[in-house]
Amino acid sequence: MNSISVLLYIVALLALAYTAGHLFGFFIKHGRLTATEGTVYSISLNSTKKAKAHTKWGKVQYKVKGKTYISQDLVQIPDTAEIGTKVTVRYDTEFPEKIYKFSWLPIIIALALAVVCAVVGTVL
């Protein structure tokens, strides 16, 4: 086994650890999530210019048990959304001020990277 193979195995292990961590977080939080209806509170023009086509970002206002929250971070909203548009918001029931954002894409990319590095490391 040469040094390039070792490096590729290390990258594969790091990518697997990243994947496992994100999957673990998803399954831990999944049971604590619930959805509610919110409204678009503001739209960020700066993020919209930097984002890919047909994406829009903004802050969302929503109510949980009579208390009104405004998202701390920008969230992706429909391209057709305007201020006041109704959107579905998923939040953590233990921390309702935190909107839950999840994407499978980074997990899939990290898993693919791990497989490619492991296969190439084995071939070398």
C-alpha positions as CSV (number, residue, x, y, z in Angstrom):
1,M,0.0,0.0,0.0
2,N,1.5,3.3,-1.1
3,S,1.1,6.7,0.5
4,I,-1.5,7.8,-2.1
5,S,-3.7,4.8,-1.2
6,V,-3.4,5.7,2.5
7,L,-4.4,9.3,1.8
8,L,-7.4,8.1,-0.2
9,Y,-8.5,5.8,2.6
10,I,-8.2,8.7,5.1
11,V,-10.3,10.9,2.9
12,A,-12.8,8.0,2.6
13,L,-13.0,7.6,6.3
14,L,-13.5,11.3,6.9
15,A,-16.3,11.4,4.3
16,L,-17.9,8.4,6.0
17,A,-17.7,10.1,9.4
18,Y,-19.3,13.3,7.9
19,T,-22.1,11.2,6.4
20,A,-22.6,9.2,9.6
21,G,-22.7,12.4,11.7
22,H,-25.3,14.1,9.5
23,L,-27.5,11.0,9.3
24,F,-27.3,10.6,13.1
25,G,-28.3,14.2,13.5
26,F,-31.2,13.8,11.1
27,F,-32.6,10.7,12.9
28,I,-32.1,12.3,16.4
29,K,-34.0,15.5,15.4
30,H,-36.6,13.9,13.1
31,G,-38.7,12.8,16.1
32,R,-38.7,16.3,17.5
33,L,-39.8,18.1,14.3
34,T,-43.2,19.4,13.5
35,A,-44.6,21.7,10.8
36,T,-46.7,24.8,11.0
37,E,-47.8,27.5,8.5
38,G,-45.8,30.6,8.4
39,T,-45.6,33.7,6.3
40,V,-42.7,35.3,4.4
41,Y,-41.6,38.2,6.7
42,S,-38.8,39.6,4.5
43,I,-36.9,38.8,1.4
44,S,-33.2,39.1,1.1
45,L,-32.1,40.7,-2.2
46,N,-28.4,40.1,-1.6
47,S,-28.8,36.3,-1.2
48,T,-31.2,36.2,-4.1
49,K,-28.6,37.7,-6.5
50,K,-26.0,35.2,-5.4
51,A,-28.2,32.1,-5.4
52,K,-28.9,29.9,-8.3
53,A,-31.7,30.5,-10.7
54,H,-35.2,30.0,-9.4
55,T,-34.3,30.3,-5.7
56,K,-35.3,33.0,-3.3
57,W,-34.2,33.5,0.3
58,G,-36.0,35.3,3.2
59,K,-37.1,35.3,6.8
60,V,-40.3,33.6,7.9
61,Q,-42.7,34.5,10.7
62,Y,-44.6,31.7,12.4
63,K,-46.5,31.0,15.6
64,V,-46.0,28.2,18.1
65,K,-48.3,27.9,21.1
66,G,-49.4,31.5,20.7
67,K,-45.9,32.9,20.6
68,T,-44.7,34.5,17.3
69,Y,-41.2,33.7,16.0
70,I,-39.2,35.1,13.1
71,S,-36.5,32.9,11.7
72,Q,-33.0,33.8,12.7
73,D,-31.4,32.6,9.5
74,L,-32.5,33.0,5.9
75,V,-34.5,30.1,4.6
76,Q,-35.2,29.2,1.0
77,I,-38.7,30.2,-0.1
78,P,-40.6,29.6,-3.3
79,D,-39.4,31.7,-6.3
80,T,-42.9,33.2,-6.6
81,A,-43.1,34.1,-2.9
82,E,-43.7,37.7,-1.8
83,I,-44.0,39.2,1.7
84,G,-47.1,37.7,3.2
85,T,-47.0,34.5,1.2
86,K,-47.9,31.4,3.2
87,V,-45.2,28.7,3.5
88,T,-44.7,25.5,5.5
89,V,-42.1,25.8,8.3
90,R,-40.6,22.8,10.1
91,Y,-39.2,23.5,13.5
92,D,-37.7,21.7,16.5
93,T,-40.4,21.3,19.2
94,E,-37.8,21.7,22.0
95,F,-36.4,24.9,20.5
96,P,-39.2,26.4,18.4
97,E,-37.1,29.4,17.5
98,K,-34.9,27.1,15.3
99,I,-36.2,26.3,11.9
100,Y,-35.1,22.9,10.7
101,K,-33.3,22.8,7.3
102,F,-32.1,19.6,5.9
103,S,-30.7,18.5,2.6
104,W,-29.7,15.0,1.4
105,L,-27.3,16.5,-1.2
106,P,-24.2,16.9,1.1
107,I,-24.7,13.4,2.5
108,I,-25.0,11.9,-1.0
109,I,-21.9,13.8,-2.2
110,A,-19.8,12.7,0.9
111,L,-20.9,9.1,0.5
112,A,-20.0,9.1,-3.2
113,L,-16.6,10.7,-2.3
114,A,-16.0,7.9,0.2
115,V,-16.8,5.2,-2.3
116,V,-14.7,6.7,-5.0
117,C,-11.7,7.2,-2.7
118,A,-12.0,3.7,-1.3
119,V,-12.2,2.1,-4.8
120,V,-9.3,4.2,-6.2
121,G,-7.3,3.5,-3.1
122,T,-7.8,-0.2,-3.5
123,V,-6.9,-0.1,-7.2
124,L,-3.6,1.8,-6.7
